[in-house]
C-alpha cells in the first residue's frame, strides 16, 4: 500500500497539469495528471503536498484545500491511497519538472487530454465543488472497472 498526494493548482480558469513523458517505467506514462507524489516517512498529507509541489514546480502553495481521498485498486500496481488537493494561491517562479512537461490548461479543455478514466470522475467532483469525498477506483490494466463514491457504486 502506498500513500500519495495529488494537487490541482488553479489560476483563473486553468489548472497546472503535468504531462508524464520523461520518467522510465512510469505507471502514468503519457497521461496528464496534477502535481504530487509519494509520502516520505513522518509526513502528513499537507507536508507531502507542499514538498511535492515545491519539488516538481518550484512553487510554494499559500492557499490550498484537502478535497478528498481516492483509493486506487489495480491488477498491476499496489493499492494506493491518494490524498487530493486543490490550491488557489501560490508564490515563487515555476521551474522545469523532471517527470514531465508542465502546462496551464483551461479547465473546460481538460477532458480532451489523455487522462485516466477515473481522473475524469474526480476532476468533475472538484469542479462541482463537492464537499470532502472518498472515491474508490478499481482498474484492470488501464480500464476502469468500477467506481464507488462515498460508499455508493456510481459505475
Buried (B, 14 or more C-beta within 10 A) or exposed (E): EEBBBBBBBBEEEBBBBBBBBBEEEEBBEEBBBBBBBEBEEEBEBBEBBBBBBBBBBBBEBEEBEBBBBBBBBBEEEEEBBBBBBBBEEBEEEEEEBEBBEBEBBEBEEBEEBEBBBBBBBBBEBBEEEBEEBEBBBBBEEEEBBBBBBEEEEEE
